[in-house]
Amino acid sequence: MKLTKKTWRKPRNVCITFVGKIEEHGNSGRFYPSVPAEYIGKRALLTIIDDDEEFFEKIDE
């Protein structure tokens, strides 16, 4: 996805990011909240943020 702002000279590539939590599901984990159906089959990156409360406080603001 490309995004352009008035102050940027050219468009920039951006990625959609979901913030959530991995919950136990048997012997593995499941990301919560669920990812929308339109993203099924798409490539994705999952970044583990180890209890970074400061990060989540900034997002909640």
C-alpha distance matrix in Angstrom:
0.0 3.8 6.6 10.2 13.5 16.9 18.2 15.6 16.6 13.4 9.6 8.3 5.7 5.6 6.6 8.5 12.1 15.3 18.6 21.7 24.8 26.0 29.1 32.0 32.1 35.2 35.0 31.3 28.6 26.1 23.1 23.8 22.3 21.2 17.6 16.9 17.9 14.6 13.6 17.0 17.1 13.6 13.8 13.9 15.5 18.2 19.6 23.2 24.3 28.0 29.3 27.7 29.0 28.2 24.4 24.6 26.8 24.3 21.6 24.3 25.2
3.8 0.0 3.8 6.8 10.3 13.6 14.8 12.0 12.9 9.7 5.9 5.4 4.6 5.9 8.7 10.9 14.3 17.7 20.7 24.1 27.3 28.8 32.0 35.0 35.4 38.5 38.2 34.5 31.8 29.3 26.2 26.7 25.2 24.4 21.0 20.3 21.5 18.2 17.4 20.8 20.8 17.3 17.2 17.1 18.2 20.8 21.7 25.3 25.9 29.7 30.9 28.9 30.1 28.8 25.1 25.7 27.5 24.6 22.3 25.1 25.5
6.6 3.8 0.0 3.8 6.8 10.3 11.7 9.5 11.3 8.9 5.4 5.4 6.4 6.6 9.7 11.4 14.4 17.7 20.3 23.9 27.3 29.2 32.5 35.7 36.3 39.7 39.5 35.7 32.8 30.3 26.9 27.0 25.3 25.0 21.9 21.2 22.9 19.9 19.2 22.9 23.4 19.9 19.8 19.1 19.7 21.9 22.4 25.7 25.8 29.5 30.3 28.0 28.8 27.2 23.7 24.2 25.6 22.5 20.4 23.1 23.0
10.2 6.8 3.8 0.0 3.8 6.8 8.4 6.5 8.3 6.8 4.6 6.5 9.0 9.9 13.3 15.0 17.7 21.0 23.3 27.0 30.4 32.5 35.8 39.1 39.9 43.2 43.1 39.3 36.3 33.8 30.4 30.3 28.5 28.5 25.5 24.7 26.5 23.4 22.9 26.6 27.1 23.6 23.5 22.8 23.2 25.3 25.4 28.6 28.4 32.1 32.7 30.1 30.8 28.8 25.6 26.3 27.2 23.8 22.2 24.8 24.1
13.5 10.3 6.8 3.8 0.0 3.8 5.5 5.4 8.3 8.5 7.7 9.1 11.9 12.2 15.4 16.7 19.0 22.0 23.9 27.6 31.1 33.5 36.7 40.2 41.3 44.7 44.7 40.9 37.7 35.3 31.7 31.3 29.5 29.9 27.1 26.5 28.7 25.9 25.4 29.2 29.9 26.5 26.3 25.2 25.2 26.9 26.6 29.5 28.8 32.3 32.6 29.8 30.1 27.8 24.9 25.6 26.1 22.5 21.3 23.7 22.5
16.9 13.6 10.3 6.8 3.8 0.0 3.8 5.6 7.8 9.4 9.9 12.0 15.2 15.8 19.2 20.5 22.7 25.7 27.4 31.1 34.6 37.2 40.3 43.8 45.0 48.4 48.4 44.6 41.4 39.0 35.4 34.9 33.0 33.5 30.8 30.0 32.2 29.3 29.0 32.8 33.6 30.1 29.9 29.0 28.9 30.7 30.2 33.0 32.2 35.6 35.8 32.8 32.9 30.4 27.7 28.5 28.6 25.0 24.1 26.3 24.7
18.2 14.8 11.7 8.4 5.5 3.8 0.0 3.8 6.6 9.1 10.4 11.9 15.4 16.1 19.6 21.2 23.0 26.1 27.5 31.3 34.6 37.2 40.5 43.9 45.3 48.7 48.4 44.7 41.6 39.4 35.8 35.5 33.8 34.5 31.9 31.6 33.9 31.1 30.4 34.1 34.7 31.1 30.5 29.3 28.8 30.4 29.5 32.3 31.2 34.5 34.8 31.6 31.9 29.1 26.6 27.9 27.9 24.1 23.7 26.2 24.4
15.6 12.0 9.5 6.5 5.4 5.6 3.8 0.0 3.8 5.6 7.0 8.5 12.2 13.5 17.2 19.4 21.5 24.8 26.5 30.3 33.5 35.8 39.2 42.5 43.7 47.0 46.6 42.8 39.8 37.8 34.3 34.3 32.8 33.2 30.4 30.1 32.2 29.3 28.4 31.9 32.2 28.5 27.7 26.7 26.3 28.3 27.6 30.5 29.8 33.3 34.0 30.9 31.6 29.0 26.3 27.7 28.2 24.5 23.8 26.7 25.4
16.6 12.9 11.3 8.3 8.3 7.8 6.6 3.8 0.0 3.8 7.1 9.4 13.1 15.4 19.2 21.7 24.0 27.6 29.5 33.2 36.4 38.4 41.9 45.1 46.2 49.3 48.7 44.9 42.2 40.1 36.8 37.1 35.6 35.8 32.7 32.3 34.1 30.9 30.0 33.5 33.4 29.7 28.8 28.3 28.1 30.4 29.8 33.0 32.5 36.0 37.0 34.0 34.9 32.4 29.5 31.1 31.7 28.0 27.3 30.3 29.1
13.4 9.7 8.9 6.8 8.5 9.4 9.1 5.6 3.8 0.0 3.8 6.6 10.1 12.8 16.5 19.3 21.9 25.5 27.8 31.4 34.6 36.4 39.9 42.9 43.7 46.8 46.2 42.4 39.8 37.7 34.4 35.0 33.5 33.4 30.1 29.7 31.2 27.9 26.9 30.3 30.0 26.4 25.6 25.3 25.4 28.0 27.8 31.2 31.1 34.7 35.9 33.2 34.4 32.1 29.0 30.4 31.5 27.9 26.8 29.8 29.1
9.6 5.9 5.4 4.6 7.7 9.9 10.4 7.0 7.1 3.8 0.0 3.8 6.9 9.4 13.1 15.7 18.6 22.1 24.6 28.2 31.4 33.1 36.6 39.6 40.3 43.4 42.9 39.1 36.4 34.2 31.0 31.5 30.0 29.7 26.4 25.9 27.3 24.1 23.2 26.5 26.4 22.8 22.2 21.9 22.3 24.9 25.1 28.5 28.6 32.3 33.5 31.0 32.2 30.2 26.9 28.0 29.3 26.0 24.4 27.4 27.1
8.3 5.4 5.4 6.5 9.1 12.0 11.9 8.5 9.4 6.6 3.8 0.0 3.8 6.3 10.1 13.1 15.6 19.3 21.6 25.2 28.3 29.9 33.4 36.4 37.2 40.3 39.6 35.8 33.2 31.2 28.0 28.7 27.4 27.2 24.0 24.0 25.6 22.6 21.2 24.5 24.2 20.5 19.5 18.9 18.9 21.4 21.4 24.8 25.0 28.7 30.0 27.6 29.0 27.2 23.8 25.0 26.7 23.4 21.9 25.1 25.1
5.7 4.6 6.4 9.0 11.9 15.2 15.4 12.2 13.1 10.1 6.9 3.8 0.0 3.8 7.0 10.4 13.0 16.8 19.4 22.8 25.7 27.0 30.5 33.3 34.0 37.0 36.3 32.5 30.0 28.0 24.9 25.9 24.7 24.2 20.9 21.0 22.5 19.5 17.8 20.9 20.6 16.8 15.7 15.2 15.5 18.3 18.7 22.3 23.0 26.7 28.2 26.2 27.8 26.4 22.8 23.9 25.9 23.0 21.1 24.4 24.9
5.6 5.9 6.6 9.9 12.2 15.8 16.1 13.5 15.4 12.8 9.4 6.3 3.8 0.0 3.8 6.9 9.4 13.1 15.7 19.2 22.2 23.8 27.2 30.2 31.0 34.1 33.7 29.9 27.1 24.9 21.7 22.4 21.2 21.0 17.8 18.1 20.0 17.4 15.6 18.9 19.1 15.4 14.4 13.3 13.4 15.7 16.1 19.6 20.0 23.8 25.1 23.1 24.5 23.3 19.6 20.4 22.5 19.8 17.6 20.8 21.5
6.6 8.7 9.7 13.3 15.4 19.2 19.6 17.2 19.2 16.5 13.1 10.1 7.0 3.8 0.0 3.8 6.3 9.9 12.9 16.1 19.0 20.3 23.7 26.6 27.3 30.4 30.0 26.2 23.4 21.2 18.0 18.9 17.8 17.4 14.2 14.9 16.8 14.6 12.3 15.6 15.9 12.3 11.3 9.8 10.1 12.3 13.2 16.8 17.7 21.4 22.8 21.3 22.8 22.2 18.4 18.7 21.3 19.1 16.5 19.5 20.9
8.5 10.9 11.4 15.0 16.7 20.5 21.2 19.4 21.7 19.3 15.7 13.1 10.4 6.9 3.8 0.0 3.8 6.9 10.2 13.3 16.5 18.1 21.2 24.3 24.9 28.3 28.3 24.5 21.5 18.9 15.5 15.8 14.5 14.2 11.1 11.7 14.1 12.3 10.3 13.8 15.0 11.9 11.7 9.7 10.3 11.7 12.9 16.1 16.9 20.5 21.4 20.2 21.3 21.1 17.3 16.9 19.5 17.7 14.6 17.1 18.9
12.1 14.3 14.4 17.7 19.0 22.7 23.0 21.5 24.0 21.9 18.6 15.6 13.0 9.4 6.3 3.8 0.0 3.8 6.6 9.8 13.0 14.8 18.1 21.3 22.4 25.8 25.7 22.0 18.7 16.4 12.8 13.1 12.1 12.5 10.2 11.9 14.8 13.9 11.5 14.5 15.9 13.1 12.4 9.4 9.0 9.2 9.9 12.7 13.3 16.9 17.6 16.6 17.7 17.8 14.0 13.5 16.5 15.0 11.9 14.5 16.8
15.3 17.7 17.7 21.0 22.0 25.7 26.1 24.8 27.6 25.5 22.1 19.3 16.8 13.1 9.9 6.9 3.8 0.0 3.8 6.4 9.8 11.9 14.8 18.2 19.3 22.9 23.2 19.6 16.1 13.5 9.8 9.5 8.4 9.3 7.8 10.1 13.4 13.5 11.4 13.8 15.9 13.9 13.6 10.4 10.0 9.0 10.0 11.9 12.4 15.6 16.0 15.5 16.3 17.0 13.6 12.2 15.3 14.7 11.3 13.2 16.1
18.6 20.7 20.3 23.3 23.9 27.4 27.5 26.5 29.5 27.8 24.6 21.6 19.4 15.7 12.9 10.2 6.6 3.8 0.0 3.8 7.2 10.1 13.1 16.7 18.5 22.0 22.4 18.9 15.3 13.1 9.4 8.6 8.1 10.4 10.2 12.9 16.4 16.9 14.8 16.9 19.0 17.1 16.5 13.0 11.7 9.6 9.5 10.2 9.9 12.7 12.5 12.1 12.7 13.8 10.6 8.8 12.1 12.2 9.0 10.7 13.9
21.7 24.1 23.9 27.0 27.6 31.1 31.3 30.3 33.2 31.4 28.2 25.2 22.8 19.2 16.1 13.3 9.8 6.4 3.8 0.0 3.8 7.0 9.5 13.2 15.1 18.7 19.3 16.1 12.4 10.2 6.7 5.5 5.8 8.7 9.8 13.0 16.2 17.6 15.6 16.9 19.2 18.1 17.6 14.2 13.0 10.2 10.4 10.1 10.1 12.0 11.6 12.3 12.7 14.8 12.2 9.9 13.2 14.3 11.4 12.1 15.8
24.8 27.3 27.3 30.4 31.1 34.6 34.6 33.5 36.4 34.6 31.4 28.3 25.7 22.2 19.0 16.5 13.0 9.8 7.2 3.8 0.0 3.8 6.2 9.8 12.3 15.7 16.2 13.2 9.5 8.2 5.7 5.3 7.3 9.8 11.7 15.2 18.1 19.9 17.6 18.2 20.3 19.6 18.8 15.5 14.0 10.6 10.7 9.2 9.6 10.4 10.1 12.0 12.6 15.4 13.5 11.3 14.7 16.4 14.1 14.6 18.3
26.0 28.8 29.2 32.5 33.5 37.2 37.2 35.8 38.4 36.4 33.1 29.9 27.0 23.8 20.3 18.1 14.8 11.9 10.1 7.0 3.8 0.0 3.8 6.8 9.0 12.3 12.5 9.4 5.8 5.3 4.3 5.9 8.7 10.1 12.1 15.8 18.0 20.1 17.6 17.4 19.1 18.9 18.0 14.9 13.6 10.1 10.9 9.2 10.8 11.2 11.7 14.2 15.5 18.4 16.5 14.8 18.2 19.9 17.7 18.4 22.1
29.1 32.0 32.5 35.8 36.7 40.3 40.5 39.2 41.9 39.9 36.6 33.4 30.5 27.2 23.7 21.2 18.1 14.8 13.1 9.5 6.2 3.8 0.0 3.8 6.4 9.7 10.8 8.6 5.3 5.3 6.2 6.7 9.6 10.9 13.7 17.1 19.0 21.7 19.6 18.9 20.8 21.2 20.8 18.0 17.1 13.7 14.6 12.7 14.0 13.8 13.8 16.7 17.5 20.7 19.2 17.2 20.3 22.4 20.2 20.3 24.1
32.0 35.0 35.7 39.1 40.2 43.8 43.9 42.5 45.1 42.9 39.6 36.4 33.3 30.2 26.6 24.3 21.3 18.2 16.7 13.2 9.8 6.8 3.8 0.0 3.8 6.3 7.5 6.2 4.6 6.4 9.0 10.1 13.0 13.6 16.4 19.7 21.1 23.9 21.7 20.5 22.1 22.9 22.4 19.9 19.1 15.9 16.9 14.8 16.5 15.7 16.0 19.3 20.3 23.7 22.4 20.6 23.7 25.9 23.9 23.9 27.7
32.1 35.4 36.3 39.9 41.3 45.0 45.3 43.7 46.2 43.7 40.3 37.2 34.0 31.0 27.3 24.9 22.4 19.3 18.5 15.1 12.3 9.0 6.4 3.8 0.0 3.8 6.2 5.3 4.9 6.1 9.6 11.0 13.6 13.2 15.9 18.9 19.6 22.7 20.7 18.9 20.4 21.8 21.7 19.8 19.7 16.9 18.7 17.1 19.3 18.9 19.5 22.6 23.7 27.0 25.4 23.5 26.6 28.6 26.3 26.4 30.2
35.2 38.5 39.7 43.2 44.7 48.4 48.7 47.0 49.3 46.8 43.4 40.3 37.0 34.1 30.4 28.3 25.8 22.9 22.0 18.7 15.7 12.3 9.7 6.3 3.8 0.0 3.8 5.6 7.4 9.5 13.1 14.8 17.4 16.8 19.4 22.3 22.6 25.7 23.7 21.5 22.6 24.3 24.0 22.4 22.2 19.6 21.2 19.5 21.8 21.1 21.9 25.2 26.4 29.8 28.4 26.7 29.9 31.9 29.8 30.0 33.8
35.0 38.2 39.5 43.1 44.7 48.4 48.4 46.6 48.7 46.2 42.9 39.6 36.3 33.7 30.0 28.3 25.7 23.2 22.4 19.3 16.2 12.5 10.8 7.5 6.2 3.8 0.0 3.8 7.1 10.3 13.8 16.1 18.9 18.4 20.4 23.6 23.9 26.6 24.2 22.0 22.5 24.0 23.2 21.6 21.0 18.5 19.9 18.2 20.7 19.9 21.3 24.5 26.3 29.5 28.1 26.9 30.2 32.1 30.1 30.7 34.5
31.3 34.5 35.7 39.3 40.9 44.6 44.7 42.8 44.9 42.4 39.1 35.8 32.5 29.9 26.2 24.5 22.0 19.6 18.9 16.1 13.2 9.4 8.6 6.2 5.3 5.6 3.8 0.0 3.8 7.1 10.4 13.2 16.0 15.4 17.1 20.4 21.0 23.5 20.8 18.9 19.5 20.6 19.7 17.9 17.3 14.7 16.4 14.9 17.7 17.3 18.9 21.9 23.8 26.8 25.1 23.9 27.4 29.0 26.9 27.8 31.5
28.6 31.8 32.8 36.3 37.7 41.4 41.6 39.8 42.2 39.8 36.4 33.2 30.0 27.1 23.4 21.5 18.7 16.1 15.3 12.4 9.5 5.8 5.3 4.6 4.9 7.4 7.1 3.8 0.0 3.8 6.8 9.5 12.3 12.1 14.0 17.5 18.6 21.1 18.5 17.1 18.2 18.9 18.1 15.9 15.2 12.3 13.9 12.5 15.1 15.1 16.3 19.1 20.8 23.8 21.9 20.5 24.0 25.6 23.4 24.1 27.8
26.1 29.3 30.3 33.8 35.3 39.0 39.4 37.8 40.1 37.7 34.2 31.2 28.0 24.9 21.2 18.9 16.4 13.5 13.1 10.2 8.2 5.3 5.3 6.4 6.1 9.5 10.3 7.1 3.8 0.0 3.8 6.4 9.0 8.4 10.4 13.9 15.1 17.7 15.4 14.2 15.8 16.6 16.4 14.2 14.1 11.5 13.6 13.0 15.3 16.1 17.0 19.3 20.6 23.4 21.2 19.4 22.9 24.2 21.6 22.2 26.0
23.1 26.2 26.9 30.4 31.7 35.4 35.8 34.3 36.8 34.4 31.0 28.0 24.9 21.7 18.0 15.5 12.8 9.8 9.4 6.7 5.7 4.3 6.2 9.0 9.6 13.1 13.8 10.4 6.8 3.8 0.0 3.8 6.2 6.2 8.0 11.7 13.7 15.9 13.5 13.2 15.2 15.2 15.0 12.3 12.0 9.3 11.3 11.1 13.1 14.5 15.2 17.0 18.1 20.6 18.1 16.3 19.8 20.9 18.1 18.8 22.5
23.8 26.7 27.0 30.3 31.3 34.9 35.5 34.3 37.1 35.0 31.5 28.7 25.9 22.4 18.9 15.8 13.1 9.5 8.6 5.5 5.3 5.9 6.7 10.1 11.0 14.8 16.1 13.2 9.5 6.4 3.8 0.0 3.0 5.0 7.9 11.1 13.6 16.1 14.4 14.7 17.3 17.3 17.5 14.8 14.7 12.0 13.6 13.2 14.2 15.6 15.3 17.0 17.3 19.8 17.6 15.0 18.1 19.5 16.5 16.6 20.4
22.3 25.2 25.3 28.5 29.5 33.0 33.8 32.8 35.6 33.5 30.0 27.4 24.7 21.2 17.8 14.5 12.1 8.4 8.1 5.8 7.3 8.7 9.6 13.0 13.6 17.4 18.9 16.0 12.3 9.0 6.2 3.0 0.0 3.8 6.5 9.1 12.1 14.4 13.2 14.0 17.1 16.9 17.6 15.0 15.3 13.1 14.7 14.9 15.7 17.4 16.9 18.0 18.0 20.2 17.7 15.0 17.8 18.9 15.6 15.5 19.1
21.2 24.4 25.0 28.5 29.9 33.5 34.5 33.2 35.8 33.4 29.7 27.2 24.2 21.0 17.4 14.2 12.5 9.3 10.4 8.7 9.8 10.1 10.9 13.6 13.2 16.8 18.4 15.4 12.1 8.4 6.2 5.0 3.8 0.0 3.8 6.4 8.7 11.4 10.3 10.6 13.8 14.1 15.3 13.3 14.5 13.0 15.5 16.2 17.7 19.6 19.7 20.9 21.3 23.4 20.6 18.2 21.2 21.9 18.5 18.8 22.2
17.6 21.0 21.9 25.5 27.1 30.8 31.9 30.4 32.7 30.1 26.4 24.0 20.9 17.8 14.2 11.1 10.2 7.8 10.2 9.8 11.7 12.1 13.7 16.4 15.9 19.4 20.4 17.1 14.0 10.4 8.0 7.9 6.5 3.8 0.0 3.8 6.5 8.3 6.8 7.8 11.0 10.8 12.2 10.6 12.3 11.7 14.6 16.2 17.9 20.4 20.9 21.6 22.3 23.9 20.7 18.8 21.9 21.9 18.4 19.2 22.4
16.9 20.3 21.2 24.7 26.5 30.0 31.6 30.1 32.3 29.7 25.9 24.0 21.0 18.1 14.9 11.7 11.9 10.1 12.9 13.0 15.2 15.8 17.1 19.7 18.9 22.3 23.6 20.4 17.5 13.9 11.7 11.1 9.1 6.4 3.8 0.0 3.8 5.5 5.9 7.5 11.1 11.1 13.5 12.6 15.0 15.0 17.9 19.8 21.3 24.0 24.3 24.8 25.3 26.6 23.4 21.3 24.1 23.8 20.1 20.8 23.6
17.9 21.5 22.9 26.5 28.7 32.2 33.9 32.2 34.1 31.2 27.3 25.6 22.5 20.0 16.8 14.1 14.8 13.4 16.4 16.2 18.1 18.0 19.0 21.1 19.6 22.6 23.9 21.0 18.6 15.1 13.7 13.6 12.1 8.7 6.5 3.8 0.0 3.8 5.3 5.4 9.1 10.1 13.2 13.4 16.4 16.9 20.2 22.2 24.2 26.8 27.4 28.0 28.7 30.1 26.9 24.9 27.8 27.6 23.9 24.6 27.4
14.6 18.2 19.9 23.4 25.9 29.3 31.1 29.3 30.9 27.9 24.1 22.6 19.5 17.4 14.6 12.3 13.9 13.5 16.9 17.6 19.9 20.1 21.7 23.9 22.7 25.7 26.6 23.5 21.1 17.7 15.9 16.1 14.4 11.4 8.3 5.5 3.8 0.0 3.8 5.7 8.5 8.5 11.9 12.6 15.8 17.1 20.3 22.8 24.8 27.7 28.6 28.8 29.6 30.5 27.1 25.5 28.3 27.5 23.9 25.0 27.5
13.6 17.4 19.2 22.9 25.4 29.0 30.4 28.4 30.0 26.9 23.2 21.2 17.8 15.6 12.3 10.3 11.5 11.4 14.8 15.6 17.6 17.6 19.6 21.7 20.7 23.7 24.2 20.8 18.5 15.4 13.5 14.4 13.2 10.3 6.8 5.9 5.3 3.8 0.0 3.8 6.2 5.4 8.4 8.8 12.1 13.5 16.8 19.5 21.7 24.7 25.9 26.1 27.3 28.3 24.8 23.5 26.6 25.9 22.4 23.9 26.6
17.0 20.8 22.9 26.6 29.2 32.8 34.1 31.9 33.5 30.3 26.5 24.5 20.9 18.9 15.6 13.8 14.5 13.8 16.9 16.9 18.2 17.4 18.9 20.5 18.9 21.5 22.0 18.9 17.1 14.2 13.2 14.7 14.0 10.6 7.8 7.5 5.4 5.7 3.8 0.0 3.8 5.5 8.7 9.7 13.1 14.3 18.0 20.3 22.9 25.6 26.9 27.6 29.0 30.4 27.0 25.6 28.9 28.5 25.1 26.5 29.4
17.1 20.8 23.4 27.1 29.9 33.6 34.7 32.2 33.4 30.0 26.4 24.2 20.6 19.1 15.9 15.0 15.9 15.9 19.0 19.2 20.3 19.1 20.8 22.1 20.4 22.6 22.5 19.5 18.2 15.8 15.2 17.3 17.1 13.8 11.0 11.1 9.1 8.5 6.2 3.8 0.0 3.8 6.7 9.0 12.7 14.5 18.2 20.8 23.8 26.5 28.3 29.0 30.8 32.0 28.5 27.6 31.0 30.5 27.2 29.0 31.8
13.6 17.3 19.9 23.6 26.5 30.1 31.1 28.5 29.7 26.4 22.8 20.5 16.8 15.4 12.3 11.9 13.1 13.9 17.1 18.1 19.6 18.9 21.2 22.9 21.8 24.3 24.0 20.6 18.9 16.6 15.2 17.3 16.9 14.1 10.8 11.1 10.1 8.5 5.4 5.5 3.8 0.0 3.8 6.3 10.1 12.6 16.1 19.1 21.9 24.9 26.8 27.0 28.9 29.8 26.1 25.5 28.9 28.0 24.8 27.0 29.6
13.8 17.2 19.8 23.5 26.3 29.9 30.5 27.7 28.8 25.6 22.2 19.5 15.7 14.4 11.3 11.7 12.4 13.6 16.5 17.6 18.8 18.0 20.8 22.4 21.7 24.0 23.2 19.7 18.1 16.4 15.0 17.5 17.6 15.3 12.2 13.5 13.2 11.9 8.4 8.7 6.7 3.8 0.0 3.8 7.2 10.2 13.5 16.7 19.6 22.6 24.9 25.0 27.3 28.1 24.5 24.4 27.9 26.8 24.0 26.5 29.1
13.9 17.1 19.1 22.8 25.2 29.0 29.3 26.7 28.3 25.3 21.9 18.9 15.2 13.3 9.8 9.7 9.4 10.4 13.0 14.2 15.5 14.9 18.0 19.9 19.8 22.4 21.6 17.9 15.9 14.2 12.3 14.8 15.0 13.3 10.6 12.6 13.4 12.6 8.8 9.7 9.0 6.3 3.8 0.0 3.8 6.6 9.9 13.1 15.9 19.0 21.2 21.3 23.5 24.3 20.8 20.7 24.2 23.3 20.6 23.1 25.8
15.5 18.2 19.7 23.2 25.2 28.9 28.8 26.3 28.1 25.4 22.3 18.9 15.5 13.4 10.1 10.3 9.0 10.0 11.7 13.0 14.0 13.6 17.1 19.1 19.7 22.2 21.0 17.3 15.2 14.1 12.0 14.7 15.3 14.5 12.3 15.0 16.4 15.8 12.1 13.1 12.7 10.1 7.2 3.8 0.0 3.8 6.4 9.8 12.6 15.7 18.2 18.2 20.7 21.5 18.0 18.4 22.0 21.1 18.8 21.6 24.3
18.2 20.8 21.9 25.3 26.9 30.7 30.4 28.3 30.4 28.0 24.9 21.4 18.3 15.7 12.3 11.7 9.2 9.0 9.6 10.2 10.6 10.1 13.7 15.9 16.9 19.6 18.5 14.7 12.3 11.5 9.3 12.0 13.1 13.0 11.7 15.0 16.9 17.1 13.5 14.3 14.5 12.6 10.2 6.6 3.8 0.0 3.8 6.5 9.5 12.4 14.8 15.2 17.8 19.0 15.7 15.8 19.6 19.3 17.1 19.6 22.6
19.6 21.7 22.4 25.4 26.6 30.2 29.5 27.6 29.8 27.8 25.1 21.4 18.7 16.1 13.2 12.9 9.9 10.0 9.5 10.4 10.7 10.9 14.6 16.9 18.7 21.2 19.9 16.4 13.9 13.6 11.3 13.6 14.7 15.5 14.6 17.9 20.2 20.3 16.8 18.0 18.2 16.1 13.5 9.9 6.4 3.8 0.0 3.8 6.3 9.5 12.1 12.0 15.0 15.9 12.9 13.6 17.3 17.0 15.4 18.2 20.9
23.2 25.3 25.7 28.6 29.5 33.0 32.3 30.5 33.0 31.2 28.5 24.8 22.3 19.6 16.8 16.1 12.7 11.9 10.2 10.1 9.2 9.2 12.7 14.8 17.1 19.5 18.2 14.9 12.5 13.0 11.1 13.2 14.9 16.2 16.2 19.8 22.2 22.8 19.5 20.3 20.8 19.1 16.7 13.1 9.8 6.5 3.8 0.0 3.8 6.0 9.0 9.7 12.9 14.5 12.1 12.7 16.3 16.8 15.7 18.0 20.9
24.3 25.9 25.8 28.4 28.8 32.2 31.2 29.8 32.5 31.1 28.6 25.0 23.0 20.0 17.7 16.9 13.3 12.4 9.9 10.1 9.6 10.8 14.0 16.5 19.3 21.8 20.7 17.7 15.1 15.3 13.1 14.2 15.7 17.7 17.9 21.3 24.2 24.8 21.7 22.9 23.8 21.9 19.6 15.9 12.6 9.5 6.3 3.8 0.0 3.8 6.0 6.0 9.3 10.7 8.6 9.6 13.0 13.7 13.1 15.4 18.1
28.0 29.7 29.5 32.1 32.3 35.6 34.5 33.3 36.0 34.7 32.3 28.7 26.7 23.8 21.4 20.5 16.9 15.6 12.7 12.0 10.4 11.2 13.8 15.7 18.9 21.1 19.9 17.3 15.1 16.1 14.5 15.6 17.4 19.6 20.4 24.0 26.8 27.7 24.7 25.6 26.5 24.9 22.6 19.0 15.7 12.4 9.5 6.0 3.8 0.0 3.8 5.5 8.8 11.0 10.2 11.0 14.0 15.4 15.3 17.0 19.7
29.3 30.9 30.3 32.7 32.6 35.8 34.8 34.0 37.0 35.9 33.5 30.0 28.2 25.1 22.8 21.4 17.6 16.0 12.5 11.6 10.1 11.7 13.8 16.0 19.5 21.9 21.3 18.9 16.3 17.0 15.2 15.3 16.9 19.7 20.9 24.3 27.4 28.6 25.9 26.9 28.3 26.8 24.9 21.2 18.2 14.8 12.1 9.0 6.0 3.8 0.0 3.8 5.7 8.8 8.8 8.8 11.3 13.5 13.7 14.7 17.4
27.7 28.9 28.0 30.1 29.8 32.8 31.6 30.9 34.0 33.2 31.0 27.6 26.2 23.1 21.3 20.2 16.6 15.5 12.1 12.3 12.0 14.2 16.7 19.3 22.6 25.2 24.5 21.9 19.1 19.3 17.0 17.0 18.0 20.9 21.6 24.8 28.0 28.8 26.1 27.6 29.0 27.0 25.0 21.3 18.2 15.2 12.0 9.7 6.0 5.5 3.8 0.0 3.8 5.5 5.5 6.8 8.9 10.5 11.3 12.9 15.0
29.0 30.1 28.8 30.8 30.1 32.9 31.9 31.6 34.9 34.4 32.2 29.0 27.8 24.5 22.8 21.3 17.7 16.3 12.7 12.7 12.6 15.5 17.5 20.3 23.7 26.4 26.3 23.8 20.8 20.6 18.1 17.3 18.0 21.3 22.3 25.3 28.7 29.6 27.3 29.0 30.8 28.9 27.3 23.5 20.7 17.8 15.0 12.9 9.3 8.8 5.7 3.8 0.0 3.8 5.4 5.2 6.1 8.8 10.0 10.5 12.6
28.2 28.8 27.2 28.8 27.8 30.4 29.1 29.0 32.4 32.1 30.2 27.2 26.4 23.3 22.2 21.1 17.8 17.0 13.8 14.8 15.4 18.4 20.7 23.7 27.0 29.8 29.5 26.8 23.8 23.4 20.6 19.8 20.2 23.4 23.9 26.6 30.1 30.5 28.3 30.4 32.0 29.8 28.1 24.3 21.5 19.0 15.9 14.5 10.7 11.0 8.8 5.5 3.8 0.0 3.8 5.5 5.1 6.4 8.9 10.1 11.0
24.4 25.1 23.7 25.6 24.9 27.7 26.6 26.3 29.5 29.0 26.9 23.8 22.8 19.6 18.4 17.3 14.0 13.6 10.6 12.2 13.5 16.5 19.2 22.4 25.4 28.4 28.1 25.1 21.9 21.2 18.1 17.6 17.7 20.6 20.7 23.4 26.9 27.1 24.8 27.0 28.5 26.1 24.5 20.8 18.0 15.7 12.9 12.1 8.6 10.2 8.8 5.5 5.4 3.8 0.0 3.8 5.5 5.4 6.6 8.9 10.5
24.6 25.7 24.2 26.3 25.6 28.5 27.9 27.7 31.1 30.4 28.0 25.0 23.9 20.4 18.7 16.9 13.5 12.2 8.8 9.9 11.3 14.8 17.2 20.6 23.5 26.7 26.9 23.9 20.5 19.4 16.3 15.0 15.0 18.2 18.8 21.3 24.9 25.5 23.5 25.6 27.6 25.5 24.4 20.7 18.4 15.8 13.6 12.7 9.6 11.0 8.8 6.8 5.2 5.5 3.8 0.0 3.8 5.4 5.0 6.2 8.8
26.8 27.5 25.6 27.2 26.1 28.6 27.9 28.2 31.7 31.5 29.3 26.7 25.9 22.5 21.3 19.5 16.5 15.3 12.1 13.2 14.7 18.2 20.3 23.7 26.6 29.9 30.2 27.4 24.0 22.9 19.8 18.1 17.8 21.2 21.9 24.1 27.8 28.3 26.6 28.9 31.0 28.9 27.9 24.2 22.0 19.6 17.3 16.3 13.0 14.0 11.3 8.9 6.1 5.1 5.5 3.8 0.0 3.8 5.4 5.2 6.5
24.3 24.6 22.5 23.8 22.5 25.0 24.1 24.5 28.0 27.9 26.0 23.4 23.0 19.8 19.1 17.7 15.0 14.7 12.2 14.3 16.4 19.9 22.4 25.9 28.6 31.9 32.1 29.0 25.6 24.2 20.9 19.5 18.9 21.9 21.9 23.8 27.6 27.5 25.9 28.5 30.5 28.0 26.8 23.3 21.1 19.3 17.0 16.8 13.7 15.4 13.5 10.5 8.8 6.4 5.4 5.4 3.8 0.0 3.8 5.6 5.4
21.6 22.3 20.4 22.2 21.3 24.1 23.7 23.8 27.3 26.8 24.4 21.9 21.1 17.6 16.5 14.6 11.9 11.3 9.0 11.4 14.1 17.7 20.2 23.9 26.3 29.8 30.1 26.9 23.4 21.6 18.1 16.5 15.6 18.5 18.4 20.1 23.9 23.9 22.4 25.1 27.2 24.8 24.0 20.6 18.8 17.1 15.4 15.7 13.1 15.3 13.7 11.3 10.0 8.9 6.6 5.0 5.4 3.8 0.0 3.8 5.5
24.3 25.1 23.1 24.8 23.7 26.3 26.2 26.7 30.3 29.8 27.4 25.1 24.4 20.8 19.5 17.1 14.5 13.2 10.7 12.1 14.6 18.4 20.3 23.9 26.4 30.0 30.7 27.8 24.1 22.2 18.8 16.6 15.5 18.8 19.2 20.8 24.6 25.0 23.9 26.5 29.0 27.0 26.5 23.1 21.6 19.6 18.2 18.0 15.4 17.0 14.7 12.9 10.5 10.1 8.9 6.2 5.2 5.6 3.8 0.0 3.8
25.2 25.5 23.0 24.1 22.5 24.7 24.4 25.4 29.1 29.1 27.1 25.1 24.9 21.5 20.9 18.9 16.8 16.1 13.9 15.8 18.3 22.1 24.1 27.7 30.2 33.8 34.5 31.5 27.8 26.0 22.5 20.4 19.1 22.2 22.4 23.6 27.4 27.5 26.6 29.4 31.8 29.6 29.1 25.8 24.3 22.6 20.9 20.9 18.1 19.7 17.4 15.0 12.6 11.0 10.5 8.8 6.5 5.4 5.5 3.8 0.0
